[in-house]
Amino acid sequence: MANAKKEPDVMEKIVSLCKRRGFIFQSSEIYGGLNSCWDYGPLGAELKRNVKEAWWNAVVRAREDVVGIDASILMHPRVWEASGHVQGFTDPLVDCKGCKKRFRADRVAEQKSCPECGGELTEARQFNLMFKTFMGPVEDAAAIVYMRPETAQGIFVNFDNVATAARMKVPFGIAQIGKSFRNEITPGNFIFRTREFEQMEIEFFVKPGTDEGWFEHWKAERFQWYLNLGIRPAKLRMRPHEANELAHYAKACVDIEYEFPFGWSELEGVANRTDFDLKRHQEYSGKSLEYFDDATREHYIPYVIEPSAGVDRSLLTFLVDAFEEVVTEKGETERFLRLHPRLSPIKCAVFPLVNKAGMPEVARKVFEGLKRRFSCFYDDRGAVGRRYRRQDEAGTPYCVTVDGQSIEDNTVTVRYRDSREQPRVAIPDLAPFLAEKLENAKSNIV
């Protein structure tokens, strides 16, 4: 009996959809690709921008006690000595003497041979995950700089600058979105673990003794952010770190985890980093980073609560959680991305029902009016049912269709992605109607 054809798993389907619809492509694909590097296509770039915008709106614009910065990727090498990355940012590595592949030692600890080819493995050695490069024309030890492995240190070294320039009083936070680089030994699971990635981090500075309360505050705030953007509660949990998991500087830490198709994995970490970072930078730079509290007349080094999320992991989570396949009565498979409308790359698509009887001209006018306010897409190719399905697969929450009645009474149908309802709306009222829908969307059900 012939072997049955293996059905692709959920991740394979999502990777396929991402390439087909222009969310995410393999980097340098025409040259065979570069492992663990990905390019964001037209829809992916919009989705990524929307994720970052939703985070920035929630943690900076909606709060009076958090401000933003954008620090340089390249920093003085002493920064990474002070942070401990030069000495301790390592993973144990083993090589296969046969196929030459590398593995994290803790992942193959129970195996005596290479999991790929059965070859002999080398002894474990420590491998620093930072990318090293040189600044200037001479490649020597004095010119070594590092591609930052995290955005946090750019915030810590700017603590005094921001507090002074922005006139911030403890408790206050500094937020940043930016690229980081880690030479991961075993990247994988699509964009979940990559060597080049983007982070969304907050360092929230508090008075020692108040840190535990602020830690609880940020745990709740960050968990709720994902729920507000439509993530299913059953797929989300908080996992406190055990004592043996905590970083040496951390007083407490929790991971916000999501149940991916490959299992429960970290989506975001919230840590109480105590005063470790500012103390270290004070020691290595020789500059005082003590804070003077006007109210209590005290000098102290603030503690830090750090919510740290990955843009790429968040984006993957929203894609996975929104992906759905439905088999119709005709046996056809329809795919949906039930993204929260605020995240959807395309907010509305505009169609003429058919390309005649004045419908394309009216549809074009509707499209031109809407695209000034929303990310819109115009499509007049193929049967209207196929056009709807293409937009369902792209995550578009609303489709506007100009039909014969539109010519008569200046109204259009607005099709909702999830409920399939199609109310008629007057064309002059269309933009405010969609704006109200997007503003008041509470979940990914529209």
MARVEXNU-142802 format. One record per residue (C-alpha): residue number from 0; x, y, z. Coordinates in nm, 3 decimals, always signed. Layout:
BEGIN
   num        c1        c2        c3
   NUM         X         Y         Z
...
END
This chain:
BEGIN
   num        c1        c2        c3
     0    +0.000    +0.000    +0.000
     1    +0.138    +0.341    -0.095
     2    +0.222    +0.581    +0.185
     3    -0.045    +0.842    +0.244
     4    +0.054    +1.197    +0.157
     5    +0.158    +1.383    +0.470
     6    -0.063    +1.679    +0.553
     7    +0.133    +2.000    +0.614
     8    +0.124    +2.112    +0.976
     9    -0.003    +2.452    +1.088
    10    +0.339    +2.617    +1.078
    11    +0.398    +2.491    +0.724
    12    +0.063    +2.634    +0.618
    13    +0.142    +2.970    +0.777
    14    +0.488    +2.985    +0.616
    15    +0.328    +2.904    +0.281
    16    +0.059    +3.169    +0.326
    17    +0.321    +3.427    +0.428
    18    +0.517    +3.377    +0.108
    19    +0.213    +3.350    -0.120
    20    +0.047    +3.666    +0.010
    21    +0.360    +3.875    +0.058
    22    +0.398    +3.876    +0.435
    23    +0.742    +3.718    +0.476
    24    +1.003    +3.587    +0.230
    25    +1.325    +3.393    +0.279
    26    +1.616    +3.640    +0.270
    27    +1.832    +3.622    -0.045
    28    +1.606    +3.347    -0.178
    29    +1.731    +3.370    -0.537
    30    +2.076    +3.273    -0.406
    31    +1.945    +2.980    -0.207
    32    +1.856    +3.185    +0.101
    33    +2.043    +3.275    +0.418
    34    +1.958    +3.059    +0.716
    35    +1.738    +3.225    +0.979
    36    +1.712    +3.556    +0.793
    37    +1.377    +3.681    +0.664
    38    +1.247    +3.971    +0.458
    39    +0.909    +4.132    +0.522
    40    +0.703    +4.181    +0.206
    41    +0.433    +4.443    +0.138
    42    +0.173    +4.298    +0.377
    43    +0.434    +4.192    +0.632
    44    +0.589    +4.538    +0.646
    45    +0.246    +4.689    +0.713
    46    +0.164    +4.429    +0.978
    47    +0.501    +4.479    +1.149
    48    +0.453    +4.854    +1.152
    49    +0.104    +4.811    +1.302
    50    +0.236    +4.584    +1.580
    51    +0.502    +4.839    +1.673
    52    +0.252    +5.124    +1.654
    53    +0.008    +4.938    +1.882
    54    +0.287    +4.880    +2.137
    55    +0.413    +5.240    +2.121
    56    +0.062    +5.379    +2.160
    57    -0.001    +5.160    +2.464
    58    +0.324    +5.214    +2.655
    59    +0.432    +5.565    +2.551
    60    +0.152    +5.778    +2.408
    61    -0.116    +5.654    +2.648
    62    +0.105    +5.712    +2.956
    63    +0.260    +6.020    +3.114
    64    +0.535    +5.825    +3.291
    65    +0.707    +5.667    +2.987
    66    +0.906    +5.839    +2.711
    67    +1.078    +5.694    +2.408
    68    +1.428    +5.696    +2.264
    69    +1.607    +5.547    +1.964
    70    +1.963    +5.453    +2.061
    71    +2.248    +5.361    +1.827
    72    +2.306    +4.996    +1.737
    73    +2.684    +5.039    +1.773
    74    +2.799    +5.138    +2.121
    75    +3.125    +5.182    +2.309
    76    +3.274    +4.835    +2.373
    77    +3.294    +4.908    +2.746
    78    +2.913    +4.906    +2.754
    79    +2.918    +4.532    +2.686
    80    +3.190    +4.472    +2.945
    81    +2.982    +4.651    +3.206
    82    +2.667    +4.461    +3.112
    83    +2.847    +4.124    +3.135
    84    +2.792    +4.032    +2.771
    85    +3.162    +4.011    +2.678
    86    +3.235    +3.769    +2.960
    87    +2.910    +3.581    +3.009
    88    +2.683    +3.601    +2.704
    89    +2.765    +3.249    +2.589
    90    +2.608    +2.916    +2.499
    91    +2.781    +2.576    +2.520
    92    +2.858    +2.455    +2.167
    93    +2.953    +2.119    +2.018
    94    +3.059    +2.043    +1.659
    95    +3.006    +1.727    +1.458
    96    +3.339    +1.601    +1.323
    97    +3.154    +1.440    +1.032
    98    +2.894    +1.675    +0.886
    99    +3.045    +1.985    +1.058
   100    +2.707    +2.101    +1.193
   101    +2.692    +2.280    +1.526
   102    +2.455    +2.220    +1.816
   103    +2.392    +2.366    +2.159
   104    +2.546    +2.120    +2.402
   105    +2.242    +2.121    +2.630
   106    +2.020    +2.015    +2.336
   107    +2.225    +1.702    +2.263
   108    +2.336    +1.626    +2.619
   109    +2.175    +1.282    +2.618
   110    +2.316    +1.185    +2.280
   111    +2.663    +1.048    +2.226
   112    +2.666    +1.114    +1.851
   113    +2.547    +1.372    +1.599
   114    +2.165    +1.373    +1.568
   115    +2.201    +1.446    +1.195
   116    +2.462    +1.199    +1.069
   117    +2.564    +0.991    +1.373
   118    +2.917    +1.133    +1.364
   119    +3.139    +1.199    +1.664
   120    +3.079    +1.520    +1.860
   121    +3.352    +1.745    +1.995
   122    +3.385    +1.848    +2.358
   123    +3.162    +2.140    +2.454
   124    +3.309    +2.489    +2.440
   125    +3.163    +2.827    +2.523
   126    +3.051    +3.034    +2.225
   127    +2.982    +3.409    +2.258
   128    +2.657    +3.504    +2.086
   129    +2.753    +3.862    +2.002
   130    +2.834    +3.961    +1.646
   131    +3.175    +4.128    +1.636
   132    +3.290    +4.383    +1.381
   133    +3.547    +4.661    +1.348
   134    +3.506    +5.038    +1.342
   135    +3.742    +5.227    +1.113
   136    +3.989    +5.110    +0.849
   137    +4.214    +4.897    +1.071
   138    +4.093    +4.557    +1.190
   139    +4.271    +4.519    +1.523
   140    +4.173    +4.473    +1.886
   141    +4.142    +4.846    +1.945
   142    +3.880    +4.877    +1.668
   143    +3.646    +4.598    +1.790
   144    +3.280    +4.691    +1.835
   145    +2.972    +4.472    +1.871
   146    +2.631    +4.459    +1.709
   147    +2.409    +4.505    +2.012
   148    +2.251    +4.181    +2.142
   149    +1.972    +4.376    +2.316
   150    +1.830    +4.728    +2.313
   151    +1.825    +4.763    +2.694
   152    +2.179    +4.889    +2.737
   153    +2.112    +5.189    +2.513
   154    +1.842    +5.286    +2.760
   155    +2.056    +5.239    +3.071
   156    +2.344    +5.452    +2.945
   157    +2.093    +5.728    +2.859
   158    +1.917    +5.721    +3.196
   159    +2.067    +6.049    +3.317
   160    +2.030    +6.221    +2.977
   161    +1.659    +6.137    +2.955
   162    +1.580    +6.215    +3.318
   163    +1.739    +6.560    +3.278
   164    +1.620    +6.651    +2.928
   165    +1.263    +6.523    +2.967
   166    +1.238    +6.637    +3.332
   167    +1.124    +6.290    +3.438
   168    +1.078    +6.196    +3.802
   169    +1.105    +5.842    +3.940
   170    +0.899    +5.634    +3.884
   171    +0.932    +5.669    +3.508
   172    +1.014    +5.455    +3.208
   173    +1.211    +5.472    +2.887
   174    +1.086    +5.272    +2.589
   175    +1.265    +5.172    +2.271
   176    +1.200    +4.970    +1.957
   177    +1.507    +4.857    +1.767
   178    +1.713    +4.589    +1.598
   179    +1.928    +4.345    +1.794
   180    +2.162    +4.071    +1.678
   181    +2.252    +3.735    +1.833
   182    +2.464    +3.470    +1.667
   183    +2.225    +3.193    +1.770
   184    +2.359    +2.838    +1.733
   185    +2.018    +2.684    +1.671
   186    +1.772    +2.939    +1.530
   187    +1.444    +2.810    +1.395
   188    +1.065    +2.786    +1.397
   189    +1.031    +3.043    +1.118
   190    +1.069    +3.395    +1.265
   191    +1.045    +3.279    +1.628
   192    +1.422    +3.260    +1.681
   193    +1.644    +3.447    +1.438
   194    +1.988    +3.605    +1.437
   195    +1.859    +3.950    +1.343
   196    +1.543    +4.058    +1.523
   197    +1.359    +4.359    +1.656
   198    +1.278    +4.425    +2.021
   199    +1.022    +4.638    +2.206
   200    +1.162    +4.709    +2.551
   201    +1.078    +4.928    +2.849
   202    +1.311    +5.001    +3.138
   203    +1.092    +5.136    +3.417
   204    +1.292    +5.302    +3.695
   205    +1.147    +5.286    +4.047
   206    +1.247    +5.361    +4.403
   207    +1.390    +5.056    +4.585
   208    +1.118    +4.908    +4.803
   209    +0.843    +4.989    +4.553
   210    +0.974    +4.747    +4.291
   211    +0.752    +4.452    +4.378
   212    +0.436    +4.655    +4.327
   213    +0.556    +4.788    +3.994
   214    +0.657    +4.437    +3.890
   215    +0.297    +4.322    +3.943
   216    +0.170    +4.628    +3.758
   217    +0.375    +4.560    +3.445
   218    +0.296    +4.188    +3.446
   219    -0.075    +4.270    +3.430
   220    -0.033    +4.552    +3.176
   221    +0.169    +4.347    +2.931
   222    -0.051    +4.037    +2.957
   223    -0.360    +4.245    +2.892
   224    -0.204    +4.408    +2.582
   225    -0.210    +4.077    +2.395
   226    -0.568    +4.009    +2.500
   227    -0.673    +4.356    +2.385
   228    -0.538    +4.273    +2.039
   229    -0.741    +3.955    +2.010
   230    -0.511    +3.679    +2.134
   231    -0.722    +3.392    +2.269
   232    -0.693    +3.376    +2.651
   233    -0.668    +2.995    +2.648
   234    -0.348    +3.022    +2.441
   235    -0.176    +3.268    +2.675
   236    -0.023    +3.216    +3.019
   237    +0.230    +3.358    +3.265
   238    +0.508    +3.132    +3.385
   239    +0.720    +3.253    +3.680
   240    +1.088    +3.164    +3.663
   241    +1.216    +2.913    +3.916
   242    +1.507    +3.021    +4.134
   243    +1.756    +2.824    +3.925
   244    +1.632    +2.996    +3.604
   245    +1.675    +3.354    +3.720
   246    +1.954    +3.563    +3.574
   247    +2.212    +3.652    +3.838
   248    +2.092    +4.014    +3.848
   249    +1.717    +3.938    +3.862
   250    +1.505    +3.943    +4.174
   251    +1.205    +3.798    +3.986
   252    +1.098    +3.723    +3.630
   253    +0.794    +3.589    +3.450
   254    +0.757    +3.478    +3.090
   255    +0.436    +3.554    +2.906
   256    +0.402    +3.238    +2.698
   257    +0.189    +3.146    +2.398
   258    +0.094    +2.796    +2.287
   259    +0.246    +2.782    +1.940
   260    +0.203    +2.476    +1.714
   261    +0.550    +2.373    +1.836
   262    +0.452    +2.409    +2.204
   263    +0.441    +2.669    +2.481
   264    +0.721    +2.922    +2.426
   265    +0.822    +3.264    +2.554
   266    +0.653    +3.561    +2.394
   267    +0.765    +3.831    +2.636
   268    +0.962    +3.852    +2.959
   269    +0.895    +4.085    +3.252
   270    +1.189    +4.106    +3.493
   271    +1.283    +4.286    +3.812
   272    +1.649    +4.366    +3.734
   273    +1.708    +4.545    +4.067
   274    +1.979    +4.816    +4.049
   275    +2.233    +4.590    +3.877
   276    +2.252    +4.771    +3.543
   277    +2.286    +5.130    +3.662
   278    +2.538    +5.026    +3.927
   279    +2.752    +4.847    +3.671
   280    +2.750    +5.138    +3.429
   281    +2.830    +5.376    +3.711
   282    +3.126    +5.157    +3.806
   283    +3.262    +5.114    +3.453
   284    +3.202    +5.469    +3.328
   285    +3.299    +5.655    +3.643
   286    +2.988    +5.873    +3.609
   287    +2.736    +5.891    +3.891
   288    +2.397    +5.748    +3.799
   289    +2.240    +5.814    +4.138
   290    +1.899    +5.975    +4.137
   291    +1.813    +6.261    +4.373
   292    +1.456    +6.247    +4.498
   293    +1.333    +6.604    +4.557
   294    +1.040    +6.487    +4.767
   295    +1.235    +6.276    +5.017
   296    +1.578    +6.443    +4.977
   297    +1.729    +6.097    +4.919
   298    +2.002    +5.979    +4.683
   299    +1.961    +5.628    +4.546
   300    +2.018    +5.414    +4.239
   301    +1.676    +5.313    +4.104
   302    +1.560    +4.957    +4.060
   303    +1.443    +4.860    +3.711
   304    +1.138    +4.666    +3.594
   305    +1.188    +4.546    +3.237
   306    +0.909    +4.428    +3.005
   307    +1.089    +4.296    +2.697
   308    +0.902    +4.173    +2.388
   309    +1.008    +4.069    +2.041
   310    +0.844    +4.239    +1.743
   311    +0.894    +3.931    +1.527
   312    +0.765    +3.691    +1.792
   313    +0.463    +3.910    +1.857
   314    +0.392    +3.926    +1.484
   315    +0.424    +3.547    +1.456
   316    +0.188    +3.506    +1.751
   317    -0.076    +3.727    +1.593
   318    -0.046    +3.534    +1.265
   319    -0.070    +3.192    +1.433
   320    -0.359    +3.294    +1.656
   321    -0.551    +3.450    +1.366
   322    -0.499    +3.167    +1.117
   323    -0.803    +2.951    +1.048
   324    -0.907    +2.705    +0.778
   325    -1.273    +2.640    +0.702
   326    -1.402    +2.362    +0.477
   327    -1.716    +2.473    +0.293
   328    -2.018    +2.258    +0.210
   329    -1.868    +2.220    -0.137
   330    -1.553    +2.071    +0.012
   331    -1.341    +2.377    -0.064
   332    -1.086    +2.503    +0.188
   333    -1.103    +2.872    +0.274
   334    -0.828    +3.036    +0.478
   335    -0.872    +3.331    +0.710
   336    -0.642    +3.557    +0.905
   337    -0.877    +3.686    +1.173
   338    -0.639    +3.965    +1.273
   339    -0.753    +4.241    +1.502
   340    -0.857    +4.525    +1.267
   341    -0.595    +4.757    +1.416
   342    -0.324    +4.515    +1.312
   343    -0.458    +4.420    +0.970
   344    -0.220    +4.532    +0.693
   345    -0.514    +4.629    +0.472
   346    -0.805    +4.793    +0.652
   347    -1.048    +4.777    +0.361
   348    -1.058    +4.656    +0.002
   349    -1.272    +4.824    -0.263
   350    -1.429    +4.630    -0.551
   351    -1.660    +4.702    -0.842
   352    -1.901    +4.409    -0.862
   353    -1.839    +4.392    -1.237
   354    -1.628    +4.601    -1.474
   355    -1.917    +4.775    -1.652
   356    -2.224    +4.994    -1.605
   357    -2.024    +5.274    -1.439
   358    -1.925    +5.060    -1.139
   359    -1.545    +5.082    -1.188
   360    -1.560    +5.461    -1.204
   361    -1.758    +5.487    -0.879
   362    -1.538    +5.226    -0.711
   363    -1.227    +5.422    -0.806
   364    -1.370    +5.740    -0.653
   365    -1.454    +5.550    -0.333
   366    -1.104    +5.404    -0.322
   367    -0.937    +5.742    -0.379
   368    -1.141    +5.892    -0.095
   369    -1.067    +5.612    +0.153
   370    -0.695    +5.566    +0.089
   371    -0.621    +5.909    +0.233
   372    -0.729    +5.779    +0.575
   373    -0.681    +5.401    +0.564
   374    -0.455    +5.139    +0.417
   375    -0.673    +5.030    +0.123
   376    -0.653    +4.793    -0.173
   377    -0.838    +4.813    -0.505
   378    -0.919    +4.490    -0.691
   379    -1.130    +4.445    -1.003
   380    -0.987    +4.114    -1.129
   381    -1.177    +3.785    -1.119
   382    -1.510    +3.685    -0.967
   383    -1.606    +3.887    -0.661
   384    -1.617    +3.570    -0.447
   385    -1.251    +3.503    -0.524
   386    -1.166    +3.862    -0.443
   387    -1.334    +3.823    -0.104
   388    -1.137    +3.505    -0.034
   389    -0.809    +3.673    -0.123
   390    -0.881    +3.948    +0.127
   391    -0.992    +3.699    +0.395
   392    -0.654    +3.530    +0.357
   393    -0.475    +3.865    +0.388
   394    -0.663    +3.950    +0.709
   395    -0.862    +4.243    +0.564
   396    -1.155    +4.314    +0.799
   397    -1.378    +4.509    +0.557
   398    -1.454    +4.482    +0.186
   399    -1.648    +4.761    +0.014
   400    -1.837    +4.661    -0.302
   401    -1.988    +4.894    -0.558
   402    -2.284    +4.732    -0.736
   403    -2.583    +4.828    -0.949
   404    -2.768    +4.981    -0.652
   405    -2.467    +5.206    -0.584
   406    -2.528    +5.380    -0.915
   407    -2.890    +5.442    -0.820
   408    -2.873    +5.551    -0.454
   409    -2.503    +5.624    -0.380
   410    -2.466    +5.340    -0.127
   411    -2.224    +5.046    -0.111
   412    -2.210    +4.716    +0.074
   413    -1.955    +4.671    +0.352
   414    -1.874    +4.304    +0.400
   415    -1.742    +4.201    +0.743
   416    -1.468    +3.939    +0.723
   417    -1.581    +3.721    +1.013
   418    -1.959    +3.754    +1.037
   419    -2.010    +3.789    +0.658
   420    -2.271    +4.058    +0.727
   421    -2.308    +4.310    +0.445
   422    -2.483    +4.629    +0.557
   423    -2.533    +4.909    +0.308
   424    -2.365    +5.239    +0.386
   425    -2.400    +5.575    +0.207
   426    -2.076    +5.665    +0.030
   427    -2.044    +6.006    +0.209
   428    -2.072    +5.820    +0.545
   429    -1.827    +5.544    +0.456
   430    -1.501    +5.691    +0.594
   431    -1.644    +5.785    +0.937
   432    -1.827    +5.449    +0.948
   433    -1.500    +5.257    +0.900
   434    -1.309    +5.488    +1.135
   435    -1.561    +5.420    +1.412
   436    -1.540    +5.045    +1.351
   437    -1.161    +5.047    +1.369
   438    -1.146    +5.273    +1.674
   439    -1.393    +5.066    +1.875
   440    -1.277    +4.719    +1.772
   441    -1.236    +4.523    +2.096
   442    -1.115    +4.192    +1.956
   443    -1.045    +4.018    +1.630
   444    -1.419    +3.964    +1.575
   445    -1.543    +4.250    +1.359
END
